[in-house]
């Protein structure tokens, strides 16, 4: 029941971001979509491995997954956001 709930929440959040961006007049480039999809996939992979490590009672593995895959996923999610924000702020 955990992953279907995460996917529904993720789909609603992405849809809401798209509608908000379209209402603000922001455009999304192809490379921003690719970076965003890679960031979301890496973030989901990180969440899955964190949950598995907690279930196996290995707290050191949780910290390693956060460092190795969690931080890069946040960076991959931030790059498109910053690009869209900078392009949008230069118009006004």
Backbone as ProteinMPNN parsed JSONL, in Angstrom:
{"seq_chain_A": "XXXXXXXXXXXXXXXXXXXXXXXXXXXXXXXXXXXXXXXXXXXXXXXXXXXXXXXXXXXXXXXXXXXXXXXXXXXXXXXXXXXXXXXXXXXX", "coords_chain_A": {"N_chain_A": [[0.817, -1.197, 0.0], [2.126, 1.12, 0.326], [3.707, 2.093, -1.913], [1.829, 2.516, -4.106], [0.386, 4.65, -2.99], [2.388, 6.606, -2.771], [2.936, 6.993, -5.506], [0.488, 8.029, -6.436], [0.364, 10.448, -5.004], [2.674, 11.657, -6.01], [2.011, 11.9, -8.74], [-0.162, 13.674, -8.6], [1.162, 15.896, -7.524], [3.03, 16.524, -9.571], [1.272, 17.107, -11.669], [-0.031, 19.337, -10.548], [2.128, 21.116, -10.402], [2.665, 21.436, -13.139], [0.266, 22.658, -14.051], [0.365, 25.014, -12.53], [2.734, 26.153, -13.523], [2.031, 26.557, -16.231], [-0.037, 28.431, -15.903], [1.438, 30.552, -14.92], [2.885, 31.175, -17.12], [5.25, 29.885, -17.736], [7.811, 28.083, -19.468], [8.832, 24.778, -20.295], [11.766, 23.114, -20.965], [13.138, 20.397, -22.98], [15.433, 19.125, -21.894], [15.178, 19.847, -19.26], [12.925, 18.404, -18.5], [13.963, 15.823, -18.791], [16.023, 15.824, -16.854], [14.437, 16.217, -14.604], [12.829, 13.893, -14.593], [14.836, 11.967, -14.258], [15.748, 12.769, -11.721], [13.457, 12.346, -10.131], [13.16, 9.57, -10.437], [15.562, 8.68, -9.252], [15.143, 9.66, -6.684], [12.903, 8.177, -5.861], [14.073, 5.644, -5.922], [15.919, 6.023, -3.862], [14.18, 6.413, -1.64], [12.967, 3.896, -1.582], [15.141, 2.208, -0.975], [15.919, 3.241, 1.483], [13.689, 2.629, 3.043], [13.811, -0.186, 2.887], [16.283, -0.648, 4.148], [15.736, 0.239, 6.733], [13.816, -1.647, 7.441], [15.388, -3.909, 7.508], [16.93, -3.298, 9.626], [19.38, -1.799, 9.512], [20.985, 0.799, 10.159], [23.255, 2.243, 9.305], [23.434, 1.801, 6.587], [21.265, 3.263, 5.697], [22.093, 5.928, 6.03], [24.201, 5.947, 4.205], [22.845, 5.53, 1.772], [21.369, 7.873, 1.668], [23.417, 9.746, 1.405], [24.736, 8.883, -0.965], [22.783, 8.501, -3.007], [20.57, 10.104, -2.363], [21.243, 12.878, -2.046], [22.302, 13.527, -4.674], [19.877, 13.138, -6.078], [18.266, 15.215, -5.129], [19.736, 17.357, -6.113], [19.48, 16.877, -8.884], [16.766, 17.355, -9.102], [16.657, 20.027, -8.411], [18.05, 21.468, -10.374], [16.467, 21.726, -12.866], [14.344, 23.186, -11.765], [15.539, 25.574, -10.916], [16.439, 26.522, -13.382], [14.013, 26.993, -14.818], [12.886, 28.871, -13.116], [14.757, 30.992, -13.283], [14.576, 31.672, -16.011], [11.931, 32.443, -16.072], [11.915, 34.63, -14.304], [13.425, 36.464, -15.669], [11.793, 37.521, -17.586], [10.033, 39.305, -16.435]], "CA_chain_A": [[0.0, 0.0, 0.0], [2.999, 2.292, 0.427], [4.128, 2.637, -3.209], [0.731, 3.136, -4.858], [0.078, 5.946, -2.386], [3.457, 7.522, -3.181], [2.769, 7.299, -6.923], [-0.667, 8.915, -6.582], [0.775, 11.76, -4.504], [3.654, 12.184, -6.962], [1.289, 12.285, -9.948], [-0.922, 14.886, -8.291], [2.11, 16.995, -7.349], [3.558, 16.897, -10.886], [0.169, 17.763, -12.379], [-0.24, 20.664, -9.967], [3.25, 21.952, -10.84], [2.458, 21.76, -14.55], [-0.799, 23.655, -14.163], [0.861, 26.27, -11.968], [3.704, 26.697, -14.472], [1.315, 27.051, -17.408], [-0.742, 29.654, -15.518], [2.438, 31.611, -14.761], [3.508, 31.425, -18.41], [6.586, 29.305, -17.776], [8.0, 27.024, -20.452], [9.707, 23.714, -19.831], [12.602, 22.576, -22.038], [13.248, 18.948, -22.975], [16.47, 18.678, -20.961], [14.651, 20.016, -17.897], [12.075, 17.254, -18.262], [14.807, 14.647, -18.609], [16.657, 15.924, -15.537], [13.386, 16.054, -13.607], [12.462, 12.479, -14.556], [15.963, 11.257, -13.639], [15.746, 13.108, -10.302], [12.334, 11.663, -9.479], [13.474, 8.139, -10.394], [16.6, 8.474, -8.244], [14.545, 9.929, -5.378], [12.087, 7.011, -5.52], [15.035, 4.587, -5.613], [16.453, 6.322, -2.532], [13.145, 6.124, -0.649], [12.781, 2.45, -1.499], [16.27, 1.613, -0.28], [15.865, 3.678, 2.881], [12.668, 1.812, 3.693], [14.337, -1.544, 3.009], [17.352, -0.677, 5.154], [15.104, 0.327, 8.045], [13.171, -2.927, 7.724], [16.441, -4.875, 7.833], [17.583, -2.779, 10.824], [20.763, -1.453, 9.175], [20.936, 2.268, 10.084], [24.39, 2.812, 8.583], [23.094, 1.746, 5.161], [20.344, 4.371, 5.427], [22.895, 7.143, 5.86], [24.958, 5.845, 2.954], [21.932, 5.747, 0.658], [21.039, 9.301, 1.616], [24.578, 10.464, 0.876], [25.125, 8.47, -2.313], [21.714, 8.679, -3.99], [19.594, 11.115, -1.966], [21.712, 14.231, -2.355], [22.249, 13.75, -6.127], [18.498, 13.254, -6.555], [17.834, 16.571, -4.821], [20.421, 18.234, -7.07], [18.838, 16.696, -10.182], [15.455, 17.999, -9.055], [16.819, 21.474, -8.252], [18.573, 22.096, -11.596], [15.391, 22.223, -13.733], [13.557, 24.188, -11.062], [16.279, 26.834, -10.957], [16.425, 26.989, -14.767], [12.691, 27.55, -15.129], [12.708, 30.067, -12.298], [15.586, 32.065, -13.823], [13.99, 32.097, -17.28], [10.678, 33.138, -15.78], [12.157, 35.903, -13.634], [14.043, 37.411, -16.604], [10.726, 38.107, -18.404], [9.313, 40.393, -15.747]], "C_chain_A": [[0.858, 1.258, 0.0], [3.28, 2.909, -0.94], [2.991, 3.156, -4.059], [0.342, 4.503, -4.303], [1.116, 6.983, -2.788], [3.274, 7.936, -4.633], [1.581, 8.224, -7.164], [-0.305, 10.326, -6.132], [1.743, 12.422, -5.47], [2.974, 12.652, -8.246], [0.491, 13.559, -9.727], [0.013, 16.083, -8.159], [2.677, 17.452, -8.693], [2.49, 17.601, -11.712], [-0.083, 19.17, -11.866], [0.891, 21.622, -10.369], [3.108, 22.357, -12.298], [1.387, 22.829, -14.73], [-0.356, 25.012, -13.632], [1.838, 26.939, -12.932], [3.039, 27.256, -15.712], [0.564, 28.342, -17.086], [0.208, 30.825, -15.34], [3.137, 31.947, -16.073], [4.922, 30.899, -18.518], [6.65, 28.222, -18.839], [9.017, 26.028, -19.91], [10.453, 23.138, -21.03], [12.713, 21.06, -21.896], [14.286, 18.457, -21.963], [16.031, 18.866, -19.514], [13.724, 18.862, -17.534], [12.908, 16.014, -17.993], [15.505, 14.659, -17.254], [15.64, 15.698, -14.422], [12.997, 14.583, -13.464], [13.577, 11.654, -13.914], [16.015, 11.524, -12.138], [14.64, 12.404, -9.536], [12.62, 10.16, -9.363], [14.53, 7.846, -9.327], [16.059, 8.709, -6.832], [13.677, 8.75, -4.928], [12.975, 5.828, -5.165], [15.609, 4.782, -4.209], [15.434, 5.999, -1.442], [12.947, 4.621, -0.464], [13.916, 1.785, -0.725], [16.346, 2.042, 1.184], [14.851, 2.828, 3.643], [13.165, 0.381, 3.896], [15.421, -1.656, 4.065], [16.781, -0.558, 6.565], [14.434, -0.99, 8.415], [14.195, -3.998, 8.091], [17.262, -4.449, 9.045], [19.078, -2.532, 10.594], [20.833, 0.074, 9.043], [22.112, 2.888, 9.332], [24.128, 2.817, 7.072], [22.143, 2.88, 4.781], [21.134, 5.645, 5.177], [23.693, 7.114, 4.556], [24.068, 6.061, 1.744], [21.548, 7.211, 0.54], [22.201, 10.087, 1.019], [24.831, 10.145, -0.595], [24.028, 8.73, -3.345], [20.726, 9.787, -3.634], [20.003, 12.522, -2.332], [21.769, 14.471, -3.863], [20.823, 13.854, -6.675], [17.942, 14.645, -6.271], [18.473, 17.565, -5.785], [19.782, 18.119, -8.45], [17.441, 17.296, -10.216], [15.571, 19.522, -8.98], [17.264, 22.153, -9.543], [17.446, 22.556, -12.528], [14.563, 23.312, -13.066], [14.234, 25.554, -11.119], [16.278, 27.405, -12.377], [15.106, 27.623, -15.159], [12.472, 28.843, -14.36], [13.509, 31.24, -12.853], [15.047, 32.57, -15.15], [12.701, 32.877, -17.038], [10.887, 34.486, -15.138], [12.802, 36.918, -14.569], [12.993, 38.086, -17.48], [10.093, 39.306, -17.743], [10.192, 41.568, -15.481]], "O_chain_A": [[0.364, 2.345, -0.296], [3.113, 4.115, -1.117], [3.17, 4.187, -4.708], [0.005, 5.411, -5.063], [0.765, 8.118, -3.113], [3.438, 9.111, -4.963], [1.659, 9.114, -8.011], [-0.637, 11.296, -6.813], [1.643, 13.623, -5.723], [3.332, 13.7, -8.784], [0.476, 14.436, -10.591], [-0.31, 17.172, -8.633], [2.793, 18.655, -8.93], [2.78, 18.59, -12.385], [-0.32, 20.09, -12.648], [0.645, 22.796, -10.644], [3.399, 23.498, -12.656], [1.58, 23.791, -15.474], [-0.671, 26.045, -14.223], [1.778, 28.151, -13.137], [3.432, 28.315, -16.201], [0.53, 29.255, -17.912], [-0.17, 31.971, -15.582], [3.904, 32.907, -16.132], [5.715, 31.411, -19.308], [5.667, 27.524, -19.086], [9.934, 26.386, -19.171], [9.829, 22.719, -22.005], [12.423, 20.503, -20.837], [14.045, 17.481, -21.253], [16.467, 18.123, -18.634], [13.73, 18.392, -16.396], [12.608, 15.242, -17.083], [15.576, 13.632, -16.58], [15.948, 15.062, -13.414], [12.851, 14.082, -12.349], [13.307, 10.751, -13.122], [16.294, 10.612, -11.359], [14.855, 11.921, -8.424], [12.357, 9.551, -8.326], [14.407, 6.873, -8.583], [16.471, 8.032, -5.89], [13.706, 8.365, -3.759], [12.682, 5.088, -4.225], [15.766, 3.819, -3.459], [15.779, 5.382, -0.434], [12.782, 4.135, 0.655], [13.674, 0.896, 0.091], [16.795, 1.27, 2.031], [15.123, 2.365, 4.751], [12.962, -0.199, 4.962], [15.479, -2.645, 4.796], [17.289, -1.187, 7.493], [14.477, -1.405, 9.574], [13.907, -4.89, 8.889], [18.186, -5.155, 9.449], [19.925, -2.986, 11.364], [20.751, 0.594, 7.93], [21.965, 3.973, 8.77], [24.553, 3.733, 6.368], [22.209, 3.399, 3.667], [20.869, 6.363, 4.213], [23.839, 8.137, 3.887], [24.483, 6.707, 0.782], [21.416, 7.732, -0.567], [21.989, 10.996, 0.215], [25.111, 11.047, -1.385], [24.333, 9.146, -4.462], [20.103, 10.356, -4.529], [19.2, 13.283, -2.872], [21.325, 15.526, -4.315], [20.588, 14.583, -7.639], [17.215, 15.196, -7.098], [17.819, 18.51, -6.225], [19.561, 19.129, -9.118], [16.982, 17.71, -11.281], [14.676, 20.232, -9.438], [16.893, 23.301, -9.788], [17.471, 23.711, -12.953], [14.127, 24.255, -13.725], [13.576, 26.569, -11.345], [16.136, 28.613, -12.566], [15.091, 28.689, -15.773], [11.929, 29.806, -14.903], [13.007, 32.364, -12.896], [15.058, 33.775, -15.398], [12.423, 33.859, -17.727], [10.117, 35.411, -15.394], [12.74, 38.118, -14.301], [13.274, 39.131, -18.067], [9.657, 40.232, -18.426], [9.74, 42.561, -14.912]]}, "name": "protein", "num_of_chains": 1, "seq": "XXXXXXXXXXXXXXXXXXXXXXXXXXXXXXXXXXXXXXXXXXXXXXXXXXXXXXXXXXXXXXXXXXXXXXXXXXXXXXXXXXXXXXXXXXXX"}
